[in-house]
Amino acid sequence: MVEPIDELFIETVAAMASPTPRRSPAPGEPVREGSVLAVARCLELFDAQLGSRHLDLAARVLRAGGEGFYTIGSSGHEGNAAVAAALRPTDPALLHYRSGGFFLERARQVGGGDPLRDVLLGVVAAAADPISGGRHKVFGRHDLAVIPQTSTIASHLPRAVGVAFAIGRARRLCVDTPWPADAVAVCSFGDASANHSTAVGAINAAALGAYEGLPLPLLLVCEDNGIGVSVPTPWGWIESAYTGRVGLEYFAADGCDLAAAVDAATRAAHWVREHRRPAFLRLRTVRLMGHAGSDVESAYRSPAVIAAEQRRDPLLGTARLLVESGALTPAEVLARYQRKRDEVLALAREVTLLPRLTTAAAVMSPLRGPDPGSVAAEVGIPAGTRSRAEVFNGALPEQAGRLTMAQSINRALLDVLAAHPEAVVFGEDVARKGGVYGVTRGLANRVGGARVFDTPLDEQTVLGLALGAGVSGLLPIPEIQYLAYLHNAEDQIRGEAATLGFFSSGRYRNPMVVRVAGYGYQKGFGGHFHNDDAVAVLRDIPGLVVASPARPEDAAAMLRTCVAAAKTEGAVCVLLEPIALYHERDLYEPGDEGWLAPYEGPGRWVETHVPIGSGRTHGDGTDLTIVTFGNGLRMSLRVARRLRTRGLDARVFDLRWLAPLPVADLLREARVTGRVLVVDETRRSGGVSEGVIAALVDAGFEGAIARVTSEDSFVPLGEAARLVLVSEDQIEAAAVGLVGRRR
C-alpha cells in the first residue's frame, strides 16, 4: 500500500520550479540569507531526514508482511535532525520515540556502523539488534551517547535532569564521567508528554535547580505536533506554559523549516553550554501517518486537517530550501528520495532473514543477578583506599559499644562514602536534619554538601537524580522517606532503572541503592502514609534486588553488599529499612539490649558480607521453622522463647532478601523440622508469604505449611493499627496449632 505522504512528496517536488538560471551555491553558503545552515550541512541533514522517513515507510511494509513489530514513526518530526546538528556527538541524549532524524544525524557525525540497519533490526526484533538484542525497538547506541528509552510517557525526563546534574557534580567531586565537563544533556519529548505529571515535576526540578544556582546543562526539546494519540493539545498551550518561566530559558522554531530549526537549536544549545542552565526548545512539528500503524487517524481528524498537516511535511520544506538555493534540482531531489527508499527496503529484506530470540534464557540474559564473586571481592576496601579516619582527618568520634540499627546504617554509609569517592547520599531532609529518624545525621558535616544533600520534596526527582547520576559515573544512594511515598514514583524504578540494562543488553547501567524507610509498628506516630507494608510492587520487578534487614549488623552488612553489587554489576537495589526497629534496643525484656549489635568497623568491616539471596537462622530448634523478615524477626524470636516454655523448640529463619528469595536456605531450614510457619507483616493478598509458600511448593516440600499475615487493609492511625497488623499472639497460636496437627 502506498502512503499518501509518499505520493504527495513525489507529486509536489516534481511540480517545483528550479531557479532560472540555476546557480550552484558554494558548500558553505547559507541556504537562506541570515541562517547559520550552510548548503553542505543542509544536504547532510536532508539525508538523515530521508533515511528517517523511509524507515517509517519500511516499518509499515514489514508490519503488513508480518515481519515487523513496531510502527510508531518519526514522520513529521524529521526536523529534530537540526537538534543533533546543533549539539556535539559527546552530549548525552535521551530521545523521544519520534527521533529518527536526530539518531541518524548523530550516527553520521560519529561514523561507523549502519544506523539504518540498526533501526530496522529493532523493528523486526532481530537478535542482532546492537542495542536491545531484539527485546524492543529503541533509539540507542553507546558510542553515540544515546541512552535508550522505551515508550513510557515522559518517564525519561527525571533521568535527564539527573544526567545534567551529574555532569556538574561529577566534575566538582573529581570523579570520572562518560561525558565531557562542558557537555549538554538533551532530552526530547512530545507536547502530550509535557502534560504528564512526570514531565511537569522534572521540568520544575530543573528550573528550581537553576534558580538555586546549581549547574544544570539541560536542553529540553518539546516536539509539539499538537496531538497525543487522538487528544489535541490546545493551540499555544506549550508556549504559554513555558515562556518566561523563572529558571528556564525559552526558544522556539518551526520544526518543519530546517533552517529555522537549526538556527533556534544552535542558539539554545549554545546558551545551555555557556550558562550551564536549562533551556526549553519548542519545535512546532506535525504528525504524519497517525500515531502508529494501527491508528486510523480519520476516525478523529477531519480530511481537511490531515491534508493541511501533510502539506507541512518537513521533507517538503527541506526540498524547497535545496531547490530554491540552487543546491539541487527537483529531479535530483527525487533521485535522492528514490535511492534512499531502495537502500532502506534492501536492508529491510535482509534483516527479516536474521534470527530472533528463541529462548527465555536469551531474553532474560541481561536480568541475571549480580555475580557473587565480584560482589564479595568489592565488599573489601580495594588496595590503596584510605581508611575512614584518613579521609575525614580523624574527625569522626567512634561510637563505642553496641549500636542500634539506625546507628549501624549511619556508620555503614560513612564507610561507604569514605571508600567510594563517587558515592552520593541524597533525599528529602537527609542533610541538615539527618533524616526524619536521624539515620543520616552528621554525614553532611563529615563529607560535605556536595556528597550528602537535600532534594526537592518529590520522589520522582529523587529517583530521577539517582538514575542520571548512576548512568553518569556516580554511585547514588537516594533515600525515600517512607515506603508509601515510593508509590508516587515507582515507575522510575520499574520503567527506567530496571529496564535500562534489559533494553541495552547491559551496555548501559544505572547502579543505585535506594534506601526506603518502611513497614509498620511505629509507636506514637503512624497512619497509612507512615506505616506501609505494600512491597509487592518491588518484588515483581525483574532483576531488582530487594533487601530487608532486621538486625543492626545485617543492615550494615547488607547495605555494603548492595553498594558493591551496584558498583561492580550495575545492580539496582532497594534496601527496605524497618522504621520501628531503627532505635530498638531490647529484645526480650526492657533493658536487655538484645537488639543492639557491635559494628564491624575499619579493619574488620571488610569481612562482614551478606551474599545476595542468603538467609540467616536463629536457633537450632527441631519442632518448627518460623520463616519471617523485618519486624517479624523480633516478634518471632520473642514467640520462640515463649514456645520453649511450652515444650516446643523452634528455629527462626530470617529471609533477609525479598528478591531474590533465599530459596536454597529456605528449603534447607524447612526440611530440618518438616513444619513451616511463615510470619509475614505484609498483607495476606500480594504479600511476601505468597512467594515463600510458592517456592516451597515448587521445590516439592511435603511438610506442613501455615502462615500468619497482616490483614488486607491500609494501616490506620493510633492503636487501631494493631488490629490489622500481625501480632505475637497470632504467631504463637499458629505455631502451637501447626505443631499440634503433626503430633
N, C-alpha and C positions, 0 to 999 in steps of 0.2 A: 504494500500500500504506500502510495506517495503522500507525504505530509504536505499540507497546504503551504507551510512556510518554505518548504523546499521549492515548490513550484513558483511561489511569489518571488523568492530571491532571484531565481533564474530569469523570470519574466521582467522584473524591474531592472536588473542590471543590464539585460540585453537592450532595454529601451533607453538607457543612459546615453547621453551625447558626450563624446570626447571633446576636450578643448581644441579649438581651431585657431591657429595651427598648434599642434601638440608640441609641448616643450618638456624635455626630460629634466626633472629637477635634480640638483646635487643631493647625495645621500644625507648630508647634514642639514639640508634646507628644511625649515618648518613646513608642515603640511598646511598650516593656516597661519596667517600673519598674527604675531604675538604669542603663538603657542610654543611650548617647550618641546612638543612632539616633532621629531625630525622624520623625514621620509623613510630613512632606513629602519628606524625603530618602529614606525607605523607598519611597515611590511612585516617585521618580525612579530608584532602583536597581532596583526591580521592572520598570520599563520596559526598562532595559538587559538584565536577565535574560530577559525575554520576547523581546526582539529577538534575543539570542544563541541562544535555544532554536529560534526559528523559522528562523533562518539555517541551523541544523543540519538541521532537517526539510526546508527548501527544497533544501539541497545534495543530499539523498538523492533528492528528486523530480527534480532536474536530472540527477543521475547515472543514474537509471533511464531517463530520456529521451535519454541520450547527449549531453546538453548541459553537464554538469558534470564536473569532473575532480579534485575534492578533497572528501573526506568525513570527514576527521579533525575531529571536532567538539568543542564545549565543554560538551556536555550533562552535567550533574552537577557541573561546575566553575563554574557561574554565580556562586557566592559570591565569586569573585575581583573582582567589581564593588566589593566592600567595600574592597579594597586601593586601587583607584582613588579611592574616596571619601575615603580616609584621607590621600592624597597631594595634592600640588599639580600642576596640569597642566604646569608647567615642570620637574618632576622627570623626568629621563631614564629611560625604561623599556625593558627588554629582556625580551620576553614569551615565555612558554610557548605552544605552539600551541593550547592549550585556553583561551586568554584572551579569548574573545569578550565576556564581561561587562565585563572591565576596559576593553577597547578602546572599547566603546560608551559606557560611563560617562565615560571620558576625553574622548571626542568631544563628549558632551553638555556637559561643563564648558567646553570651548573654544568650541563653537558653529561654525557654518559647515560647509558640505558635507553629505553624506548618508552617514554611516558604514555603514548597512545596504546601500546600493547599492555602496559601495566594496568591501565584503567579497564581495558577490555577483559583482562584476566580476572579482575574483580567482578565485572558484570556477569561473567559465566561461572563464577565461583570455582575457578581452577586452582588446584593445589599449588601451582607455580606462581600465584599472585605474590609479588615480592614484599608486600606489606602485611596483609592479613592471612596469607596462606590459604585463601579460599573460604574464609569464615564470614566475610562481609565485604561489600564494595565501599571502600573508603578512599579519600584523598590523603595519602600519607607516604612519606619517604624520609628515612633518617638523614640521608645526605643532602636533602633539600630543606632540612629543618622544618618539615611539615609534620606536625603531630596529628596522628589520625583521630578523627572524631566520627561518631556514628550519628544517627538521625534524631537523637533525643533533643527536644526543643530547648535551645538556649543553655543546655547543661554545661557547655564548654566555656561559657563566659567567666564563671568564677575561677576556673583554672587559668584562663588568660590573664586575669588580674593577678593571680599568684605568680605566673611567669614574669610579668612585668615587675612585680615587687621583688622577685628573687634576683633579677638582673642587677638591681642596685644593691640589694642586701648582700649577695654573694661577694660583690666587689668590696663592700665595707668590711666583710669578715675575712677577706683574702682567701676565699675558697674558690677552687676551680669550678667553672660552669661551662656547659656546651656553647654558650652564647658569648659573643664579644661584649666588652664592657660598655660599648656605645650602641648596643643592639636595641631595636624596637620590636616589641611583640605586637603582632597584628591578629585581630580576631574578627571574622566576618559572620554575619547572621542576617536573617530576613526581618522585614517590618513586623510580621506577625509574631516572631520570636521576641522582638523588642518589647512586646506587651506581657511577656511571661514574667512571673514574679522572680524567677531565677535571673533573668536578664536585668530586670529593674534593680534587684539587690546588688548584682555585680557592678553595674554602672554606677550606682550610688556609692559603693565601696571605693571604686576608682576615683570618683570625684572627691569623696571625703579624704582619701589619702593625699590627693593633690592639695586639697585645702589645708591639710596639716603639714604640708611641706615634704612629704615622702617622695623620693624618686619613683615615678611610675610611668615608664615609657611605653604606653599602650595606645595603639591605633585601633579604634573600634570602627568597623565598616558595616554600616547598615545598608544592605542591598534592598531597596524599597521598591517592590513591584506592585504594591497596593493591594495585595490579597494574600490570605492564608488559607490554602486549600480552596474553600468556597466563600470564606468570610472576608468582605472588603475591609481594608484599613481606611478610616476616614481620611479624605484628602487633606494633606497638610499636617496631619497629626504628628508625624515623626519630627518635622521641622519645629512645630510648636512646642513639643515636649523637650527638645534638646538644644534649641537655640538659646544662647545667653545663659546657660546653666553654669553656676559657680563651680570652678574646678574642672571644667570640661570645655575645651576649645571646639568650635563647631565649623565644619567645612561642608560644602555641598556641590554637586555637579550632576549633569545629565549623564548617566551611565551608558546611554545609547549613543553618545557622542564621544568617540575615543579621545579626541584631542582635549576636550573639556575634562574628561575623566582623568587623563594623565596629568593635566595642569593642576587640578584640585588635589589629586592623590600625592603629587610631588610636594605641593605646599604643605599638606597635612603631615606627611612623613618627615619632612624637614623640620617642621615645628616641633613634633614629638621628640625627634632625635636631639634637637638643640635645647629644648626646655626640660626634657625628661619628665614630662607631664602628659596625661591622657588627652586624646582628641577624638572627636566623633565625626566621621565622614559619612554623609548620606549620599549614596549613589541612586538616582532615580532610574529604575530598570523596568523591564516588562517580563512577564512570564508567558512563554510561548509553549504550545503543546500541552497545556494543562499542568496539574500538579505532578502527575506521573502517568504512565502508560494506561493505567486502569481508570483514569479520571475522565469522565465525559463532561468537558467544560461547558458544552452547550446547554447543559441542564440548569446552569445557574448564571451564565453570562449571555448577553444578547449577541446576535451576529454582528451588530454594529460595533460593540465594544471589542469583540475578538478581532475584527478586521482592523480597527484602529490600533490595537496593540501590535498586530503583525506588521503594520506599516512603520512602526517604530523599531523594528528589528535592528539591533546594534550592528549586525553584519552588513546590512544595507547602509548604515551610517558610515562605517569604515570604508566600504566600497566607494561611496560618494567622495569621501576625503581623498582617496587614492586617485580616482578618476579626475576629480576637479583640480588636483595638484599636478596632474600630468604624469604621475608615477606609473600608472597602469591604464590601459585601455579597458573598456568593458569586456572585450573578448579575452584579454589577459586575466581579468578578474575571474571570469567564468572558467577559464582553463585551470587556474589555481584551485578553484572550488571543486572542479571535477577530479583533479589529481588527488586532492585530499580525500575525497569520497572513495576513490579507488584504493588508496593506501589503507584507509581505515577498514573498508569492507574486506580487503585481503587479509588483514590482521584478524578481523573477526572470524573469518572462516578458519584461520589457523588455530586460534585459541579454543574453538569448540572441540577440537580433536584431542586436547590435553586432558590428563586425568584430573579428577576431582577427589575430594576427601572421601575415603571409603571405609574408615573405621572410627569408632568412638574414641579410641586411643589417640588417633591422629588429630581429631577435632580438639580434644582436651589437652593436648600436649603442653600448651602454654600455661595450663592451670595446675601443673604439678606443684606439689608443695615445696617449700624451701629444703635444700639439701642439708640433712642433719650434720654431716661432717663440716660443711662450710660454716654453718651457724655456730657449731661448737668451737671451731677454731677462732671465729670472730669474737666470741664472748670474752676470750682472753684479751688483755690490753696488748696491742701489737708492739713489737720490739721498737724501742726508741720513743714510745709515747710517754709523756711526762706524767708524773703522779698528780693527784688532785691537789696536794699541798704545794707542789711546784707551780701548777697552773694558777692557783689562787694566792700565791705568795704566802702560803701558810696561814692565811687569814681565816680559815674555816675552823671554828671550835668543834672538836669532836664531841658527839653525843655519846656519853658513856652509858654502859649497861644495855638493857634490852629495850627495843623500840616498838612503838605501835605500827600499824600498817601505814598510816599517813606519814610518819617519820621515816619509815623504811623506804617508801616510794620517793620521798623527798631526797634522801641520801642517794638513792639509785639514780635519780635524774641528775643530780650534781656530778656523780661519777661519769655518767654518760656524756654530759656536757664537757667534762674535762678530757675524756678520751677521744671525743669526736668533735673537732672544731667546726664541722659543718652542721652540727645538731642545733636546732632551734626549738624552743618551747613557747607556745602562744595559745591564746584563747581569751575568753571573757573573764576579766578580773584576775588573771593568773599572775600578773607582775606586781603592781603596787600592793594590792590586797593579799596576794599569795593564795588566791583561790578561795571559794566560799568556805571550804573546810580546812584551809591552811596547808594544803598538800604541797603547794609550790612556794610557800613562804620563804623569803630570803634568797631565792635563786637569782632574781633580777639584780639584787645588790651584789651578789658574788660574781656574776658573769657579765653583767651589763645589759642595758636595754635593747641592744641590737640582737641579742640571742634569747632573751626572755621578755616578751612584750604582750600588751593587751591588744585586743582586736575589737572591731565594732560588735555590737550585740546581734549578730546574725550568723547562724550556724552554717549557712551556705558559704558565706565569706570565709569563715574559719577553715572549712574543709577545702574550699577553692584555693586558699593560700597554700594549704598543705599540698594539694595536687600540683600547683605551679612550682612550688619550692622543690618538691621531690623530683620532678622531671628536669629541674634546672641545676641539680648537683648538691642541693641541701638535703639534710636529714630531718624532716619535720616531725615534731611530736605535739600535735594540737590537742587541746582539751575541749571536750563538750561538757558543759557544766552539769547537765542532768540527762539521763537516758531519754526521758520524754522529749527533750529538745532535739535529740538526734533525728526524730521523725520529720522535723521541718526540712531536713537537708539530706535524708538518707540516699537520695539518688546520686549525690556527689560521690558516695561510696559504691553504690550498686552500678550506676550507669556510666561513671567516669573512672574511678580508681580501679575497680575490679576488672573492668573490661579493657583497659589500655593495653596490657600485655597480651590479652586474648586476640585483640584486633590488630596487633602489630607483630604477632608471632614472637613476642619477647624483645623486639628491637627497641621499644620504649618501655620504661619502667617508672612508676611513681611511688618509691618507697615512702612509707609513713607508718607511724604508730599513733593511733587515735586513742587517747585516754578518755574514758567515759565514766562518770560517777553514776551509779545506778542501783537498782533493786529497792526493796522496801525496808521496813523495820526501823526507820528513824524514830527517835524519841523526841517528842516535843515539837516536831516540825515535819510537815508532810503534805498530804493531799496528792492527788494524781500526778501533778507535774514535778513533784519532788520524790515520789515513790513510784517507780515504773518498772515493771518486770517483763516488758514486751521485747524479747530478744529474737523472736522468730525471723524478723526482718533481716537480721545479721546472719543467722545460721543457714539461710537458704541462698546466700550469695556465693557462687562458685569461686574457689580459690582464696576466699577471705579467711584469715587466721583470727580466731576469736579466743582470747584468753580470759579466764575468770578466776583470779586468785582469791583466796580467803585468808590465808595466814600471812603475817608480815614478811617472813623470809621467802615465801613463794612469790609474793607480789614483787619484791625487788628482783629476784632471780628471773621471773617471767618477763618483767619489763626489759631486762637486759637481753633476754633471748629474742624478744620481739625486735628490739633495736638491731641486734645482729642479723636477724632474718631480713629486715628491711634494707640494711646496708649492703649485705652480700648478695641477696637474691631479689631485691626489689619488692619484697613482700608488703602487702597491705595488711596491717594488723590492727585489731581493736582490743584494747585492754579494758574489760568491764570491772570496775572497782566498787565493791560493796560499801556504800556510804555508811551504813550502820556499824561497820567494822573498822572504819578509819581510826577511831580513837578508843576502841575497845581495849581494855587491859586484862580483864579477868575472864576465866573460862567456867569454872565450877562454882566458886564461892567469891563473894566480894573480897578483894584484896589479895587473891591468889596469884594475880599477874600471869595467868596461864595463857593469855592471848598476846603476850609480848614475845619478842624473839631477838637474839643478838644479830647485829648487822655484820655481814662479812665484808669488812672494809678494805681499803687499798692494801695490796699484798696478798689478800685472800679471796676478794670478791670474784677474781677471775676463775676460781674453782667452782663457784656457785652457778649452776646452769640447770635449767629445766627444759629438756628437749620438748619441742612442739609435739603434742599428741601423747604425752605421758602423764598418767595419773599418780596419785600418792595414797598409800594405805596407812591408816592409823589403827594400831592394834592388830591382834592376831586371832581374834575370835573365830570359832568354827561353826557356830549355830546360824549365823545370819551375816550377810553382806549388805550394809547400807550404802547405797550409791547416791552421792549428792555433790553439791558445789556451793560456792558463795556463802550466804548466811546459813544455808542448810548444813554446812560443815560444823559450825559451832553448835547448832541445835542438836545435830545428830550425835556429836561427841558427848554432849550432856545426857542425851537419852541413853546412849550406850552404857554410860556409867550407872544409870538407874536400872537398866536391864540386868546388870550383873548382880544386883541385889535380889533379883527375881530368878536367878539361876540361868540367865540367858547370856551367852558370850557372843557379842557382835563385833565385827571389824567394820570400820568406816572407810569407804573409798571415795576420795575427793577427785572428781573428774579433772579439775583444773583447766582443761581446754574444752571449749564447747564446739569448736570447729578447727581442725578435725577432732572428733571424739577419740579418746584413748581406747579404741576398741579392743586391742590385744590385752592391755592391762585390765580392762573391764571384764573380759571373759575369764581371765586367769583368776581374778578375785571372786567372780561369781561361782566358778566351778569348785572353789575351795569349800564353800558352805552348801551349795546347791539351793540356796534361798536368797533372793534379791529383793530388797525394798528400795525403791527409787524415791528419794526425797527431793522434790522439785518446787522451789519457791516461785517459779514462773507459773503461768496459767495451765489449767488442765488441757485446754484445746490450744494446740500450737506451741506448747511448752517444750522444754528440753527432754522431759521424761518420755515423750513420744519417740524421739530419736534414739534414746538409750534402750528402750524396750524393743524397738525395731531392730537395733543392732544385735541384741541378744537373740531374738527370734531368728534373724537371718543367719546367724552363726550356728544355729542348731542347739542352743541352750535348752535343756529339758527340765531344768529345775523350776521351783515355784517363783513367781514374779508378782509383785504388788507395787502400788505407788500411792504416795500422798502428794498432793499439789495444792497450790493456791487456787482460788475459785476463778471462774471466767468472769472477772469483774475488774473494773478500774479500782484503784485504791482510794478510799475516802479519807477525809480528814479526821485526825484525832484517834481516839481509842477504837472507833468503828473499823479502822484498818485491820485490827486483829481478827475481825470476823471473817475476812476474806483471804487472809494470808495463812499459809500452813503453820501449824503450831507444834510445840514439843509434845503436847498431849496427843495430838493426832498421830505423830510419828511413833510414839510409844505404843499406842493402841494398835496401830497397823503392824508393828513389829511383833508384838505378842500374838496377834491373830495369825500372822503368816507362819510363825514357828509352830504355833499350836496346830495348824492344819496339817503339818507334816510329821507330827509326833504320834 
